Amino acid sequence: MKRTVDINCDMGEAFGRWRIGDTSDEHLIAHISSANIAAGFHAGDPNLINDTVKLAAEHGVAVGAHPGYNDLQGFGRRKISGSNKEIVNDIVYQVGALREFCRRHGTSMQHVKPHGALYMELAANPELSDAFIEYMRTTAPNAPIFCMWNSATYEAAKLLGHPVVRELYADRDYDDNGWIVFTRDAGRPDPKAIARKVLRACTEGKVRTVQGRDIPIEFESICFHSDTLGALDIVREMREALVAEGIRIAPVSQILEQQK
């Protein structure tokens, strides 16, 4: 039974006049504890990164960098081929940009969470995960990495002694291997069904897969996406269910500190 969890949301996922989803970040920010802010390659531009970091800082929400593949047209949901060095350097570039905007607004970068296809490639690729963790150990040794619990990213972080946060995906389905069922269009999921799923994961440590099995799930943070249709209703239902069960919402920096 979990007593404290983080709620994280991917934010700033627009570009110029282009927008996605049906809810603005201004409406979501009051309901979360950690924001993963798009860093410019899959979404985000300097003005939007600035505004989103400022929004999070004003609401006391922890800020994380959300780097993706250099795939603005595909929203970072297509795999881009490249050497480990090239991919990690793309991450370095994006994390550096986000961190500068954090400094500008008097806040710090709490964590780094890769986006979309990059997140899934890291999860399956031990060599790339090792290179990513080595970069983080050098430049941000106290910044947790967000990932799936049964991933190469998690194993590399634990092996190299880097702080790591495991996620439960509220608005995505799981398969029998405990992996996210990757989709480019999640439709409009039922907020009450998501709240029930999240609450069960917190109280029983289990989720139902698309194949109909119950599998164990380990996590410290609950993720939902700002571009999912009905995102505001989703986070409201989740929070209401968690609070009613006596579960506190807090940034992962606080949760990891309690685990020491």
Salt bridges, closest charged atoms under 4 A:
ASP10 OD2 - HIS66 NE2 3.28
ASP10 OD1 - LYS113 NZ 3.37
ASP10 OD2 - HIS225 NE2 3.56
GLU13 OE2 - HIS42 NE2 2.77
GLU13 OE2 - HIS66 NE2 3.51
GLU13 OE2 - HIS115 ND1 3.47
ASP22 OD2 - ARG188 NH2 3.08
GLU58 OE2 - LYS54 NZ 2.57
ASP71 OD1 - ARG78 NH2 2.47
GLU100 OE2 - ARG103 NH1 2.46
GLU121 OE1 - LYS79 NZ 3.31
GLU167 OE2 - LYS113 NZ 2.90
ASP171 OD2 - ARG172 NH1 3.81
ASP171 OD1 - HIS225 ND1 2.95
ASP176 OD2 - ARG213 NH1 3.89
GLU204 OE1 - ARG200 NE 3.07
ASP214 OD2 - ARG200 NH2 2.90
ASP214 OD1 - ARG208 NE 2.51
GLU218 OE1 - ARG166 NH1 2.61
GLU220 OE2 - ARG166 NH2 2.38
ASP227 OD2 - ARG77 NH2 3.12
GLU237 OE2 - LYS192 NZ 3.22
GLU257 OE1 - LYS260 NZ 3.27
